Amino acid sequence: MINFSEDPHRRFNPLTGEWILVSPHRTKRPWQGKVEESARDTRPTYDPACYLCPGNKRAEGAHNPAYESTFVFENDFAALLPQTPAGDDIDGDLFIAHAERGLCKVICFSPRHDLTLALMDKAQVRSVVDIWVEQYKEVGAIDYVNYVQIFENRGDIMGCSNPHPHGQIWATQTIPHLVSLEDNCQKHYKAKKQCCLLCDYVHAEIAKKERIVFENDTFVALVPFWAVWPYETMILPKVHLSDIAALSPQQSDDLADAMRRMAIRFDNLFKTSFPYSMGIHQKPTTTEDNSHWHFHVHFLPPLLRSATVRKFMVGYELLAQPQRDITPEASALKLRDCSEVHYLRT
């Protein structure tokens, strides 16, 4: 038997078919780098220079309305365009390109410039969940759209160009690569087992309790067995739901509760506004049978030891396979021990 807390080993990710190397013995090496808190964020509730605050002028000239809750608009600097013409550029087997049609939107979570999901109350986060559901249905109904990716980049080290609380939607004609991996693995698991991969996984994790961070009536937050990033987590519904459009009002409340509680624990871990990329993976909006899908939320944060020490993918990880030192079980324990009262509110 492998001693997960001592022995180097590989772990399999059944959701993507990929592997990760875990080297727990390396946590014993001495650390002489910085371990410190970052300066506390003192942003104003309204910033006249912010492109996303209510009433302000955006970079391309449009003015935001005086919105009081959430606000959605088409990205002024979109990575995808709805008017992109169809076409291929194929030069033998080695030079292949396909045109990609799509659209991008920005979702302002709150009119307040100084808030994050961790600092919003449950009702405010529920408004964000409601706009996610609305946009997933609205954008997914566009004839050429086959996948709707909802995500948030939080923090400048995650490439976030504006600190105002916001997320994005990128909708594409093609199902993206990582989503396609999850699609295939869930489909093959259901064909083989006649049941849902993530339903089985959630039930097994709840039984083991080793990597659970917290639960509510509908959702469980956990560090996945195959986690790559030091404090990577997932939020998964305990019941089979293929997309967020299937959420009942109570389940939407529970998702808002889970998102807020996870964000607070992250901030409390290193007493900082915790950076991450968060994204919802759910069934494509194609007309095919996508009942094998079990929607879930990925949190991919880079911080490793403190507010200023983060993990980078380098060397072996870029050239061979991902690797981690701290085990998912140890990460889950640290997150589980974090308070759900935000450190700025104590």
C-alpha positions in Angstrom: 0.0 0.0 0.0 1.2 3.5 -0.8 1.7 5.9 2.2 0.1 9.0 0.7 1.8 11.3 3.2 5.3 9.9 2.7 5.8 8.0 -0.6 6.2 9.6 -4.1 3.3 8.4 -6.3 1.1 9.3 -9.3 -2.6 10.0 -9.1 -5.1 9.6 -11.9 -7.7 12.2 -12.8 -10.7 10.2 -14.1 -12.3 13.4 -15.3 -9.6 14.2 -17.8 -7.6 11.0 -18.1 -4.4 12.7 -17.0 -1.9 12.0 -14.3 -0.1 14.1 -11.6 3.0 13.3 -9.7 2.8 13.8 -5.9 6.0 14.1 -3.8 4.9 14.5 -0.2 8.4 14.0 1.3 9.5 17.2 -0.2 7.5 19.3 2.3 10.2 18.4 4.8 12.8 20.5 3.0 13.7 23.8 4.7 12.0 27.0 3.5 14.0 30.2 3.7 11.8 32.3 1.5 9.3 34.9 2.5 6.2 34.0 4.4 4.2 37.2 5.0 0.8 38.8 4.7 0.1 41.3 2.0 -1.1 44.8 2.7 -4.8 45.0 3.4 -6.9 46.1 0.5 -8.2 49.7 1.0 -10.1 50.2 -2.3 -12.9 52.8 -2.2 -16.6 51.8 -2.7 -16.5 53.8 -5.9 -13.6 54.7 -8.1 -14.2 57.4 -10.7 -11.3 56.0 -12.8 -12.7 52.5 -12.9 -14.1 51.3 -16.3 -16.6 49.0 -14.5 -18.1 51.2 -11.7 -21.7 52.5 -12.2 -22.1 55.5 -14.4 -18.4 55.6 -15.6 -17.2 55.7 -19.1 -15.5 52.5 -20.4 -12.4 52.5 -22.5 -14.3 52.2 -25.8 -16.5 55.1 -25.0 -19.8 53.5 -23.8 -21.1 54.6 -20.4 -22.2 52.1 -17.7 -25.7 52.6 -16.4 -26.2 53.4 -12.7 -26.6 49.7 -11.9 -27.5 48.7 -8.4 -26.9 44.9 -8.5 -25.3 42.9 -11.3 -24.5 44.3 -14.7 -23.7 42.4 -18.0 -22.3 43.9 -21.2 -20.4 42.6 -24.3 -16.7 42.8 -23.7 -15.2 45.8 -25.4 -12.0 43.9 -26.1 -13.5 40.5 -26.9 -11.3 37.5 -27.7 -14.1 36.0 -29.8 -16.3 37.8 -32.4 -19.8 36.8 -33.5 -19.3 38.0 -37.1 -16.2 35.8 -37.7 -16.7 34.1 -41.1 -16.5 30.4 -41.4 -13.4 29.0 -42.9 -10.5 26.6 -42.7 -6.8 27.0 -43.5 -5.3 23.5 -44.1 -1.8 23.0 -45.6 -1.2 19.3 -45.4 -1.2 17.5 -42.1 1.0 19.9 -40.2 -0.6 23.4 -40.7 -4.3 23.3 -39.8 -6.4 26.2 -38.6 -10.2 26.7 -38.3 -12.0 29.9 -37.9 -13.7 30.2 -34.4 -16.9 32.2 -34.0 -18.1 33.3 -30.6 -18.8 36.1 -28.2 -17.5 37.4 -24.8 -19.4 39.2 -22.0 -18.4 40.8 -18.7 -20.5 40.4 -15.6 -20.0 43.0 -12.9 -20.9 41.2 -9.6 -21.6 44.4 -7.6 -21.7 48.1 -8.1 -19.3 48.4 -5.2 -15.7 48.7 -6.3 -14.3 47.3 -3.0 -16.1 44.0 -2.8 -15.3 40.4 -3.8 -17.4 37.3 -3.6 -15.9 36.7 -0.1 -17.1 40.1 1.1 -20.5 40.1 -0.4 -23.5 38.8 1.6 -25.4 35.6 0.5 -28.2 37.6 -1.2 -25.7 39.5 -3.3 -23.9 36.3 -4.3 -27.3 34.8 -5.1 -27.8 37.7 -7.6 -24.6 36.6 -9.3 -25.7 33.0 -9.5 -29.0 34.1 -11.0 -27.2 36.1 -13.7 -25.0 33.1 -14.5 -28.1 31.0 -15.0 -29.8 33.7 -17.1 -26.7 34.2 -19.3 -26.1 30.4 -19.7 -29.6 30.0 -21.1 -29.6 33.1 -23.2 -26.2 32.8 -24.7 -26.5 29.0 -25.0 -29.6 29.5 -27.1 -27.7 31.3 -29.9 -27.7 29.0 -32.9 -23.9 28.8 -33.4 -22.9 28.6 -29.7 -22.1 25.1 -28.5 -20.4 25.9 -25.2 -20.7 28.6 -22.6 -17.7 29.1 -20.3 -18.4 31.2 -17.2 -15.3 32.1 -15.2 -13.7 34.7 -12.9 -10.0 35.7 -12.8 -9.4 37.2 -9.4 -6.2 39.2 -8.6 -3.6 40.8 -10.8 -1.3 37.8 -10.7 -4.1 35.9 -12.5 -4.2 38.4 -15.3 -7.1 40.4 -13.9 -6.8 43.9 -15.4 -9.4 45.6 -13.2 -10.0 45.0 -9.4 -13.7 45.7 -9.6 -15.6 42.5 -8.8 -16.4 40.9 -12.1 -16.3 37.7 -14.1 -16.6 36.7 -17.8 -18.4 34.6 -20.3 -16.8 33.2 -23.4 -19.1 31.4 -25.7 -17.7 29.3 -28.5 -18.7 27.4 -31.6 -16.3 24.6 -30.7 -16.3 22.8 -27.3 -12.9 23.8 -25.7 -10.2 21.2 -25.2 -10.3 20.8 -21.4 -14.1 20.6 -21.5 -13.9 18.1 -24.3 -11.7 15.9 -22.2 -14.2 16.0 -19.3 -17.0 15.4 -21.8 -15.4 12.3 -23.2 -14.4 10.8 -19.8 -17.9 11.3 -18.3 -19.5 9.9 -21.4 -17.3 6.8 -21.4 -17.8 6.2 -17.7 -21.5 6.3 -18.1 -21.4 3.9 -21.0 -19.3 1.5 -19.0 -20.8 1.8 -15.6 -24.4 2.9 -16.4 -24.0 5.7 -13.9 -22.5 9.2 -13.5 -18.7 9.6 -12.9 -19.0 12.6 -10.6 -22.1 11.3 -8.7 -20.0 8.2 -7.8 -17.0 10.4 -7.0 -19.0 12.8 -4.7 -20.5 9.9 -2.8 -17.1 8.2 -2.4 -15.5 11.5 -1.1 -18.3 12.1 1.3 -17.8 8.6 2.7 -14.1 9.0 3.1 -14.2 12.6 4.5 -10.4 13.0 3.9 -10.6 15.9 1.4 -14.0 17.5 2.2 -13.7 21.2 3.1 -17.4 21.8 3.9 -20.9 20.8 2.8 -24.4 22.3 2.7 -27.7 20.6 1.7 -27.0 20.6 -2.0 -23.2 21.1 -2.5 -19.9 19.7 -1.3 -16.6 21.6 -1.5 -13.5 19.4 -1.6 -9.9 19.2 -2.7 -9.9 16.7 -5.5 -7.8 13.5 -5.1 -6.0 14.5 -8.3 -5.6 18.3 -7.6 -2.7 20.0 -9.4 -2.6 23.4 -7.7 -1.7 23.6 -4.0 -5.2 24.6 -2.8 -7.2 23.6 -5.8 -10.8 22.9 -4.9 -14.1 21.8 -6.6 -17.7 22.6 -5.6 -20.0 19.8 -6.8 -23.7 19.2 -6.4 -24.6 16.1 -4.3 -27.4 15.3 -6.7 -27.1 14.8 -10.5 -27.4 18.2 -12.2 -26.0 18.6 -15.7 -26.0 22.4 -15.7 -26.9 25.5 -13.6 -30.1 26.0 -15.5 -31.4 22.9 -13.6 -31.0 24.6 -10.2 -34.1 25.0 -8.1 -34.4 28.3 -6.1 -33.2 26.5 -3.0 -30.3 24.9 -4.9 -29.3 28.4 -6.2 -29.3 29.6 -2.6 -27.0 26.7 -1.7 -24.6 27.4 -4.6 -24.4 31.1 -3.5 -23.7 29.9 0.0 -21.0 27.5 -1.1 -19.3 30.1 -3.4 -19.2 32.7 -0.6 -18.0 30.2 2.1 -15.2 28.9 -0.2 -14.0 32.4 -1.1 -13.9 33.4 2.6 -11.8 30.3 3.5 -9.4 31.1 0.7 -8.9 34.7 2.0 -8.5 33.5 5.6 -5.9 31.0 4.6 -3.1 33.6 4.1 -4.9 36.7 5.3 -5.1 38.2 1.8 -7.5 38.8 -1.0 -6.8 35.3 -2.4 -6.1 35.1 -6.2 -7.6 32.3 -8.3 -9.2 31.4 -11.6 -12.7 30.0 -11.0 -14.8 28.4 -13.7 -18.1 26.5 -14.1 -17.9 23.3 -16.2 -21.3 22.1 -17.4 -22.9 20.4 -20.3 -22.4 21.8 -23.8 -25.4 23.6 -25.3 -25.5 21.2 -28.3 -28.6 19.2 -29.3 -26.9 15.9 -28.4 -27.6 13.8 -25.3 -25.5 15.4 -22.6 -27.1 13.6 -19.6 -23.7 12.2 -18.7 -22.6 15.7 -17.5 -22.5 16.6 -13.8 -21.8 20.3 -13.5 -19.1 21.5 -11.1 -17.0 24.5 -10.2 -13.2 24.6 -10.4 -11.1 26.9 -8.2 -7.5 27.0 -9.4 -5.4 29.3 -7.0 -1.6 29.7 -7.3 -0.7 30.6 -3.7 1.6 28.0 -2.0 3.0 29.2 1.3 1.8 32.8 1.9 0.3 35.8 0.3 3.5 36.4 -1.6 4.7 32.8 -2.3 3.1 31.1 -5.3 3.5 28.0 -7.3 4.7 28.1 -10.9 4.6 25.4 -13.5 8.3 25.0 -14.4 10.9 22.5 -15.4 9.6 18.9 -15.1 6.0 20.2 -14.9 6.2 22.0 -18.2 8.1 19.3 -20.0 6.7 16.1 -18.5 3.7 16.2 -16.1 2.3 18.3 -13.3 3.7 17.7 -9.8 2.9 18.8 -6.3 4.5 18.4 -2.8 1.7 19.2 -0.4 -0.9 16.4 -0.6 -4.6 17.2 -1.4 -5.4 15.7 2.0 -3.1 18.2 3.8 -4.6 21.1 1.7 -8.1 20.1 2.6 -7.2 20.0 6.3 -5.8 23.6 6.2 -8.9 24.9 4.3 -11.2 23.0 6.6 -9.6 24.6 9.6 -10.1 28.1 8.3 -12.8 30.2 9.8 -15.9 31.2 7.8 -15.8 34.7 9.3 -13.7 36.8 7.0 -10.5 38.1 8.6 -11.4 41.7 7.7 -14.6 41.3 9.7 -13.0 40.1 12.9 
